Amino acid sequence: MAWTDDIATARDNAAKTLAEIMARPKPSYNVQGHSFSWMEYQKFLSEVIDNCSRQLAYGEPFEIVSRGL
């Protein structure tokens, strides 16, 4: 399995989760000092999707080697 398959799977999973929580939005709340912010979670999932898509668009990673004289 190539690294691109792993990134595509991560992107697809994040998109599926985002669609699920957007279909049934929940309010943000605090429980015993722990806060749960659904808006932040939605933002996080959107960023994951964007980053994975960007990595897939660039293709294989590469390294540029240069020397200064």
KOLKOL-732108 format. One line per 4 residues: number of its first residue (from 0); their letters; for each residue x, y, z of N, C-alpha, C, O. Coordinates in nm, 2 decimals. Example, Ala and Ser with C-alpha at 12.3 -4.5 7.8 and 13.67 -1.06 7.14 Angstrom:
KOLKOL-732108
0 = AS = 1.32:-0.57:0.78:1.23:-0.45:0.78:1.32:-0.33:0.78:1.42:-0.33:0.85 ~ 1.28:-0.22:0.71:1.37:-0.11:0.71:1.29:0.00:0.79:1.34:0.11:0.80
//
This chain:
KOLKOL-732108
0 = MAWT = 0.08:-0.12:0.00:0.00:0.00:0.00:0.09:0.12:0.00:0.18:0.14:0.08 ~ 0.07:0.21:-0.09:0.15:0.33:-0.11:0.10:0.43:0.00:-0.01:0.43:0.05 ~ 0.19:0.53:0.02:0.16:0.63:0.12:0.04:0.71:0.08:-0.04:0.77:0.16 ~ 0.02:0.73:-0.06:-0.09:0.80:-0.11:-0.23:0.74:-0.07:-0.33:0.80:-0.05
4 = DDIA = -0.23:0.60:-0.07:-0.35:0.53:-0.03:-0.38:0.56:0.12:-0.50:0.58:0.15 ~ -0.28:0.57:0.20:-0.31:0.60:0.34:-0.36:0.74:0.36:-0.46:0.76:0.44 ~ -0.31:0.83:0.29:-0.36:0.97:0.30:-0.50:0.99:0.24:-0.58:1.06:0.30 ~ -0.52:0.92:0.13:-0.66:0.92:0.07:-0.76:0.86:0.17:-0.87:0.91:0.18
8 = TARD = -0.72:0.75:0.24:-0.81:0.69:0.33:-0.84:0.78:0.45:-0.95:0.79:0.50 ~ -0.73:0.85:0.50:-0.75:0.94:0.61:-0.84:1.06:0.57:-0.93:1.10:0.65 ~ -0.82:1.11:0.45:-0.91:1.22:0.40:-1.05:1.17:0.39:-1.14:1.24:0.43 ~ -1.07:1.05:0.33:-1.21:1.00:0.32:-1.28:0.98:0.45:-1.39:1.01:0.47
12 = NAAK = -1.20:0.93:0.55:-1.26:0.91:0.68:-1.29:1.04:0.75:-1.40:1.05:0.81 ~ -1.21:1.14:0.73:-1.24:1.27:0.79:-1.36:1.33:0.72:-1.44:1.39:0.79 ~ -1.37:1.31:0.59:-1.49:1.37:0.52:-1.62:1.30:0.56:-1.72:1.36:0.58 ~ -1.61:1.17:0.58:-1.73:1.09:0.63:-1.77:1.14:0.77:-1.89:1.16:0.79
16 = TLAE = -1.67:1.15:0.86:-1.70:1.20:0.99:-1.76:1.34:0.99:-1.86:1.37:1.06 ~ -1.70:1.43:0.91:-1.75:1.56:0.90:-1.90:1.56:0.85:-1.98:1.64:0.90 ~ -1.93:1.48:0.75:-2.06:1.48:0.70:-2.16:1.43:0.80:-2.27:1.48:0.81 ~ -2.12:1.33:0.88:-2.20:1.28:0.99:-2.23:1.38:1.09:-2.35:1.39:1.14
20 = IMAR = -2.13:1.46:1.14:-2.16:1.55:1.24:-2.23:1.68:1.19:-2.30:1.75:1.26 ~ -2.21:1.71:1.06:-2.29:1.82:1.00:-2.43:1.78:0.98:-2.52:1.87:0.99 ~ -2.46:1.66:0.96:-2.60:1.61:0.95:-2.68:1.62:1.08:-2.80:1.65:1.08 ~ -2.61:1.60:1.19:-2.67:1.61:1.32:-2.58:1.70:1.41:-2.51:1.64:1.50
24 = PKPS = -2.59:1.83:1.39:-2.50:1.91:1.48:-2.54:1.91:1.62:-2.65:1.89:1.66 ~ -2.44:1.93:1.71:-2.46:1.93:1.85:-2.40:2.06:1.91:-2.31:2.12:1.85 ~ -2.45:2.10:2.02:-2.40:2.22:2.08:-2.27:2.19:2.16:-2.24:2.08:2.19 ~ -2.19:2.30:2.17:-2.07:2.28:2.25:-2.11:2.28:2.40:-2.21:2.34:2.44
28 = YNVQ = -2.03:2.21:2.49:-2.07:2.20:2.63:-1.95:2.17:2.71:-1.84:2.14:2.66 ~ -1.97:2.19:2.84:-1.86:2.16:2.94:-1.91:2.05:3.04:-2.03:2.06:3.08 ~ -1.83:1.96:3.07:-1.86:1.85:3.17:-1.75:1.83:3.26:-1.64:1.79:3.22 ~ -1.76:1.87:3.38:-1.66:1.85:3.49:-1.53:1.91:3.44:-1.42:1.84:3.46
32 = GHSF = -1.53:2.03:3.39:-1.41:2.09:3.35:-1.35:2.06:3.22:-1.25:2.12:3.17 ~ -1.41:1.97:3.15:-1.38:1.93:3.01:-1.47:2.00:2.91:-1.59:1.98:2.93 ~ -1.42:2.07:2.82:-1.51:2.13:2.72:-1.50:2.06:2.59:-1.40:2.01:2.55 ~ -1.62:2.06:2.53:-1.64:1.99:2.40:-1.69:2.09:2.30:-1.81:2.14:2.31
36 = SWME = -1.61:2.13:2.20:-1.66:2.23:2.10:-1.67:2.16:1.97:-1.57:2.12:1.90 ~ -1.80:2.15:1.92:-1.82:2.08:1.79:-1.78:2.17:1.68:-1.74:2.12:1.58 ~ -1.78:2.30:1.70:-1.73:2.39:1.59:-1.58:2.37:1.57:-1.53:2.37:1.46 ~ -1.51:2.36:1.68:-1.36:2.34:1.67:-1.33:2.20:1.61:-1.24:2.19:1.53
40 = YQKF = -1.42:2.10:1.64:-1.40:1.97:1.58:-1.43:1.97:1.43:-1.36:1.91:1.35 ~ -1.53:2.05:1.39:-1.56:2.06:1.25:-1.45:2.13:1.17:-1.41:2.09:1.06 ~ -1.39:2.23:1.24:-1.28:2.31:1.18:-1.16:2.22:1.16:-1.09:2.22:1.06 ~ -1.13:2.14:1.27:-1.02:2.04:1.26:-1.03:1.94:1.15:-0.94:1.92:1.07
44 = LSEV = -1.16:1.88:1.14:-1.18:1.79:1.03:-1.16:1.85:0.89:-1.11:1.79:0.80 ~ -1.21:1.98:0.88:-1.19:2.05:0.75:-1.04:2.07:0.72:-1.00:2.06:0.60 ~ -0.96:2.10:0.82:-0.82:2.12:0.80:-0.75:1.99:0.76:-0.66:1.99:0.68 ~ -0.79:1.88:0.82:-0.74:1.75:0.79:-0.77:1.72:0.64:-0.68:1.67:0.57
48 = IDNC = -0.89:1.74:0.60:-0.93:1.71:0.46:-0.85:1.80:0.37:-0.79:1.75:0.27 ~ -0.83:1.93:0.40:-0.75:2.02:0.31:-0.61:1.98:0.31:-0.55:1.98:0.20 ~ -0.55:1.94:0.42:-0.41:1.90:0.42:-0.38:1.77:0.35:-0.29:1.76:0.27 ~ -0.47:1.68:0.36:-0.46:1.55:0.29:-0.47:1.57:0.14:-0.40:1.52:0.06
52 = SRQL = -0.57:1.65:0.10:-0.59:1.68:-0.04:-0.47:1.75:-0.10:-0.43:1.73:-0.21 ~ -0.41:1.85:-0.02:-0.29:1.92:-0.07:-0.17:1.82:-0.09:-0.10:1.83:-0.18 ~ -0.16:1.73:0.01:-0.05:1.63:0.00:-0.07:1.54:-0.12:0.03:1.51:-0.19 ~ -0.19:1.50:-0.15:-0.21:1.42:-0.26:-0.19:1.49:-0.40:-0.15:1.43:-0.49
56 = AYGE = -0.22:1.62:-0.40:-0.20:1.70:-0.52:-0.06:1.72:-0.55:-0.02:1.73:-0.67 ~ 0.03:1.72:-0.45:0.17:1.74:-0.48:0.24:1.61:-0.53:0.35:1.62:-0.59 ~ 0.18:1.50:-0.50:0.24:1.38:-0.55:0.35:1.32:-0.46:0.35:1.36:-0.34 ~ 0.43:1.25:-0.51:0.54:1.18:-0.43:0.63:1.29:-0.37:0.66:1.39:-0.43
60 = PFEI = 0.67:1.27:-0.25:0.76:1.36:-0.18:0.90:1.36:-0.25:0.94:1.26:-0.31 ~ 0.97:1.47:-0.25:1.10:1.48:-0.31:1.19:1.57:-0.22:1.14:1.64:-0.14 ~ 1.32:1.56:-0.25:1.41:1.64:-0.18:1.50:1.71:-0.28:1.55:1.65:-0.38 ~ 1.53:1.84:-0.26:1.62:1.92:-0.34:1.75:1.93:-0.27:1.75:1.98:-0.16
64 = VSRG = 1.86:1.89:-0.34:1.99:1.90:-0.28:2.06:2.01:-0.36:2.07:2.01:-0.48 ~ 2.12:2.10:-0.28:2.20:2.21:-0.35:2.33:2.23:-0.27:2.33:2.20:-0.15 ~ 2.43:2.29:-0.33:2.55:2.32:-0.27:2.59:2.46:-0.30:2.58:2.51:-0.41 ~ 2.63:2.53:-0.20:2.68:2.67:-0.22:2.83:2.66:-0.23:2.90:2.59:-0.15
68 = L = 2.89:2.74:-0.32:3.03:2.75:-0.33:3.09:2.88:-0.29:3.21:2.90:-0.30
//
